[in-house]
């Protein structure tokens, strides 16, 4: 099994990183948190133009996938730049629709998802859907039934203001039965993989920003990065991220191969990356001091995403239980 990324995969990640770095994502995140969707939709279109959503859609539906490894690479960069919106939910919805087929409207929705023309949220095993107010449709899985709805309750506050949560209401039943249960389990694995990759990218960005700050912030006429305690904290953060990265890509490979262990490997990656990203946020908050608590600091937009991502699509306890269940 090959664990090293190819030159093409690395170039794809660098290209996406460059595009997102020039997109002014802090302003987009703040607008999205305030309910102003236009900048987020424009960025969504640029992400789609880079074929990110097409990676989750089969070729017969005008996509390029499913390609879990490339999808994981994409979500590392989306996490690194804190791109808002139901990105994970849309690719997970694509995985669900692809498994359910025409009965659930796959032929109508998957080409739109691949092209970036449809923003779809997915709610499975949770009372709230992410960004239901911005989605063109919300898919709700309850037991062995999946329904589509456009209605939702009021937006609820979240630790991350850019994660706008609302309870989906009503809807039309698309499919029911054992096929829904199996398709939903696969969609959850895709969502966990993408969320793990987001956490990894988020953690990388937080660590890089904190290292840069530790090099320029002085105390007793020397940079605080020269203090042993600070060096150890940064090193521990780096080690956590370094250990999580191969788990994320191994899980993507297992998912791509349809391995029986894929669900367990995805859950393990979700635990490691989620905990590493959250640890990076705690390190960034502590080493930035009181500055880290201010909403005016763009870094706060990254810090406030870490814990919600750690717990989204399976808390650490849930994912550890999945690993132990075998």
C-alpha positions, 0 to 999 in steps of 0.5 A: 500500500502506497502512503506517499502522495504523488507529485500530482496530488501534492501539486493539486494541494498547493494549487488549492492552498494558493487559491484559498490564500488569495481569497480573503477567507477571514472576511468571508467567515465573518460575513457567513457568521452574520448571515450574509451568504454572497461572499461565501457562495462566491468562494464556494464557486471557486472551490467547485471550479477547482473540482473539489466537489467533483471528487465526491461524485462518480463520473457517470454523474459528471464528477471525477470520483469518488476519490477519498485521498484527493478529497482528504487533501482538499479538506486539509486545505479547506480547514487550513483556510477556515472556509465556511459552509456545509462543505463536509455535509455536501460531500457526505450527501453526495456519498449518500445519494450515490448509494441510494441512486435514482430513488433518492434523486441522485441523477438530479442532485449529483451533477449540481453538487459536482458543479458547485450549483447545489449546497446540500446539508446532511443531518444524520443522527443529530437534531440540527443541520449545519447551515440549513438556512444557506442550503438548497436542500437538507437531507435528514436521515432518521433510522432507515428513512431519508427525507428532503426538506427546505424548511428549518427552525431558527438558527441557533448559536454555536461556539463557532459563529460560522457554524449556523445550526438549525433544526430541519422541519418536515420534508418529503420521504425519498427512500426507506429500508435497509439500503438507507441504513447502509448508505447512511453509514457510508456517508457518515464515514465520508463525513468523518474523513473530511472532518478529520482532514479539516481538523488536520489543516486547521491545526497546521494553520494554528501551529504556523501562526503560533510559531510566527507569533512566538518568534516575534513576541518578546519578553525580557528582551528575548523572543518567547519562542526561545523559552524551553516551556514554549518550545516543548508546547509547540513540539507537543502540538507538532507531534500530535499533528504529525501522528494524525496525518498518516492516520487520515491518509490511511483511512482515505486509502481504506475507504477508496479500497472499500476495505472492511476496516475502513469505518474503524480506520476513519474513526481512528483518524477522526479521533487523532486529527480532532484531538490534535487540532483542538490541542493546536487551538489550546496552544495558540490561545495560551501562547497568544495570551490575552490577544488570543481571546479577542474576536478582532484577531483573525486567528480567533476564527480558527481557534473557535472552529477546533472544538466543534470540528473535534465533536462533529460527526462523532465525538472522540468517545463515539469514534473510540467506541467504533474503533474498539467495536472492530 
